[in-house]
Amino acid sequence: MKTLTKAAKSQPHWQIPQSMHWLAELLFGVVGALVLALIVMLSVSDAFANDGDSVSHIATTAPLVKADTADVPLIEVGTADMSLLWLDIYSAKLFSIDGKYQANRFPMTLDIQYHRDIDASDLVDATIEQWQHLGLTKDNIELYRQQIVKAWPDVKEGDRLTFRVNTPEDAAFLLNDKPYYQVNNSQFPEAFLDIWLSEKTSHPELRKQLIGVN
């Protein structure tokens, strides 16, 4: 035990001089501040990296969600031919989301292929006559006429006019599969389709064929 005690006493004991304490404290304080600053910088860098990954993920996945129904494939409900005496006027087809007809359920498409040349003015007059037959008010007819004069083109034999209704606020006419006129009245789609689909239509047999009722 005396030998161990003597060895311990013989080891030199280094102490910081009292006059140097302030310098040591200063050095330790600077080093600590630098370490703290480095930790903060690394944390901020990681946070930005994580945010960047999140933004990148959102940008990649967002386009997979579609808000509209413009590209939804529709199924044929029924088809019918319109004739006047011995003249074939047009063939019409109705399409819906499930191949079944339900009034004012969209998306819905009415496709008309013409078998003879018809001037736009004649098509407008015929449309107005059908609205009068359905009992629409003069004010509504005039309101819808402003749409129809822009929507009806001069058609030639073989032309196809398609009326696509995604929603009442999103409806358009296509001529031979090319956009022709975008409707800007949310009540117009129902009024136009009623010419063929209303129970009051002037052509009840044609309606039955279009909606798939035998």
N, C-alpha and C positions, 0 to 999 in steps of 0.2 A: 504494500500500500504506500509506503514512503517513497518507493521508486516511482510509482505512477504519479504521485503528488508532485514530486520533484520535476518529472518530465513535463507535467502540465504547466508548472510554473516557469519552466524554461522556454515555452513557446512564446514568441513575440506577440504582443497585442497591439494592432495598428488602430489608431484613432484619428478621426478627422479633427484637425485643429479647430479650436473655437472660432477663429477668425475666418475659416473657410466655410462655415455652415451656411452662410447666406448664398454662396456660389453653388453649393450642392443643391440647395432648395430651388434655386433658379433653374439649374439644369434639369432636375427632375420635373419641374413644372412645365418647362418647354417641351420636353419629351412627351409628357402626358398629354399636353394639348395637341401635339402632332399626331399621336396615336388616336386620340378622340376624333380629330378632324378626318383622319384616314378612315375610321370606322363609319362616320357619317357619310362620307363620299361613297364608300362601297355600298351602303344601304340604299342611298338615293339611286345609284347606278342600277342596282338590282330591281328597285321599284319601277324605274323607267323601262327596263328590259321586260318585266312582267306585263306592264301596261302595253308595251309594243306587241307582245305575243297575243294579248287579248284582242287588241285592235285588228291584228292580222287574222286572227281566228274569226272574228265577226265579219271582216271584209270577205273572207273566203266562203262562209256559210250563208250569209244573208241572201245572196242571189238565188239560193235554192228555194226560198219561199216566195210564191207568187201571190200577188194581191188581186189579180184580175182573173177572168175566165176566158180571155180571148183565144187561148190555145187549147181549151178543153175540147176533145173530140166529141161530136154529137152523133146520135144514132137516129136513123130514119124512123119516123112515126107512121107516115103514110104518103101516098102519091095520088094525084088526080089530074085529069085532063079537062081543060075548058074549051068548049066548042060552041059556035053560034051557027045554027042550022047545019050546013055541010062544011063550014070553015073551022079548021083547028086554030085556036088562038094561042094557047100556051099549055105547058105542063108544069104542075107545081108539086113541090115536095116539102114536107115539114120535118124538122129535126128537133130532138130534145136531148136532155142529158142522159136519159135512160130508155129512149125509144117509146115513151108513153106521153100522152098529152095531158097536161094539167094547166088550166087557164092561168095566165100571168105568172107562170113559173119559168124562170130564166136560169141559164141561157137557152135561147130558142132561135131557130133559123128558118126562114121561109125562102125557098129557092124557086125561081120562076124562069123557065126557058121558053122563049117566044118562037112561034112557028110562022110568023109573018111580020112584015115591017109595020110599025106603029109609031106615029108622031108623038112626041112628049105631050103636046097640048091635048091630044085625044086621051092619053092616059090620065092626065090631070082631071079632065072633065069626067071621065068614068069613075075616078076615085071620089070626087065630090058627090056624084050621084049616089054612090054606095053609102057615103056618110049621111046623106039626106035620108036614104032608106033606113038606116040604123037609128035615126032620130036625133042626131047630134044637133046642138044649137047652132045658129048662124055664126055666133061669136067664135065658138070652138072650131067650126069648119074654116072660118077665115084664118084663125090662128094656125091650124094645121096646113092650110093651103100654102102658107108662106114657106113651109118646110117642103111640101110635095113638089112645088114648082122647081125646086133646086135638086130634088132627089130623082125625079123621073127624067131619064134621057130619051132621045129618039132611039128606038130599038130596031134592030135589023133581025131578019130571020136567023135563028141560031144563037142570038144573044142570050146571056143568062144574067138576070138581076137577082142578087141575093140580099135579103134583109136580115142582118145578124143583130140580135139583141142580147148583149151580155147582162146588162141590167137596164132598168128604165132610163138611167142617166148615161148609159153607154150603149148606143145603138148606131148602126151605120149601114149604108147601102154600098154594095160592091157590084161593079159591072164587069162580067167575065173574070171574076176573082180578083179584080183590082179595085182598091178603095175609090169610091166615087163621091159619097157625101156623108158627112158626120152629122147626125141629128143633134140638135141642141134644145130639144123640148122633151122633158121626161114623161109627158102624157101622150106624146105622139106614138110611141111604139104600140101601146095597147089599142089606140084608135085605128092604126093602120092594120094591125093583125086581125082586128075584129071584122074587117071586110070579108075575111075568109073563115074566121074561127068563131065568131059570135053566133049564138043560137038564133039571132035575128037576121043572119045573113040572107041575101037574096038567092043564094045557091046552096041550099041545105044538103043536097046529095054530094056536092063537091066537098063540103065541110066534113061529112061523115068519112069520106075516103081519106082526107088529109089527117084526121085525128085517129084513124085506124078503127073506126066503128063499122062493122059489116051489117 
